[in-house]
Amino acid sequence: RRLSSVTSVHRWFRQHEYIEKLNMQAILHASANEDEFVKEYMVSYGKVPTLIHELIAVEVWKQKVFPVLCKLQDFNPKSHFPIYIVIHHEATIINLLETLFYHKDGCESGEDLVLDLADYCHRKITMLARIYLQELKKQSEDLEFEIALKALSVLRYITDHIDSLSLSIQSRLLNTHNLPCVLVCLVQHCPWSRRTSKGELHKYNDGRWCKVPPEDYLKMTKLDGQVWLALYNLVMRPECQQRYDFNSYNKNQLLKLQGFLTEVLLDQLPILVELQRFLSHLSVTDPAPPKRNLVLEQVPEIWDRLTRENTGKWQAIAKHQVINVFNPSDKDLLHQARKLAETYNLDVMENLIPDRPKCALCGAEAAKRCSRCQNEWYCQRQCQVKHWPKHKKACDLMSESAKNLQEQLKI
């Protein structure tokens, strides 16, 4: 039995490695506007539903098993590395789904499980909305924060293609979860924006908090745009207007958006002019009651099935994982670390990029990389020396981050 469990662990880590590589390849091709063969293969072979199932399975583990695991007296893992990888697995999958769901066929290939994914996204962005209200300590540093932001992007892409999805998904988003009102809350509190004790404005962008110069205070970020576009899709699409209940509460919540639709915002996202006009009309009229043309409504199944099948078993599952998963032998631990190092090998990742690296100073084709941060490229030593005063700050930050990650993994 022990041998069988170890084999299953190795298979799971191999699967994580494959998904991580697919994620990196998909991002690189999307960034370079090249043929996205990862998306084509995932759609052709029907693997998007598998990704959604795996995503929610990790979420269930984090909420149901991991808290029990931490309370066990004999839970004293040699390394936190395996736990970190399981938690990181969710972030990898939601990253890959974000790339896939940008395309209509990627969204449609999720089939009935898009409903489960919509529920997942709702859980995550509801957590985002609570950040402002609860003032969660160091939430920006938590992986959950980054996952929730990716879920927001996936949700926006689902709303982009909502006309080609089932009526059950529309009903789930509009009526069961009342997503328009949740998104209004995000517009109001903007959890990816904060003020420091010195009064400086910081916004979360590309995985970190960045100081915003005064001249860019009103500049829309990608996250702001995702919320507004999702709102536009859910409120302005004819099929959504027919099915959304514009009762007094929902109407009052939506009208709060009028104060945010300034000329500066409309200049950056002109499509919102239509939303502004609709809200002006909504303020003086009462829309027709929503259409109720669903006789049978589909419901999400993955979360409910996993929790129902394992109710009362969380303690046993946690104990089993203490023995078989989170106390690996030194040999197994070293093997896992080496496989991850191969997955994130910078030289391998660079080979996936069609264009050769360019010198950070002169722009010529480069063959030498900064040995400290492994991020910047140079064609010759002289260019690196000249560029050092400008590169030093970023190099220090990246080197420190790499050092902290290495300490966290305890390898």
Buried (B, 14 or more C-beta within 10 A) or exposed (E): EEEEBBEEBBEBBEEBBEBBBBBBBBBBBBEEEEEBEBBEEBBEEEBBBBBBBBBBBBBBBBEBBBEBBEEEEEBEBEBBBBBBBBBBBBBBBBBBBBBBBBBEBBBBBBEBBBBBBBBBBBBBBBBBBBBBEEEBEEBBEEEBBBBBBBBBBBBBBBBBBBEEBBBBBBBBBBBBBBBBBBBBBBBBBBBBBBEEEEEEBBBBEEEEBEEBEEEEEEEBBEBBBBBBBBBBBBBBBEEBBBBBBBEEEBBEBBBBBBEBBEEEBBEBBEEBEEBBEBBEEBEEEEBEEBEEEBEEEBEBBBBEBBEEEBEEEBEEBBBBBBEBBBBBEEEBBEBBBEBBEEBEEEEEBEEEEEEEBBBBBBEEEBEBBBEBBBBBBBBBEEBBEBBEEEBEEEBEEBBEEBEEEEEEBEB
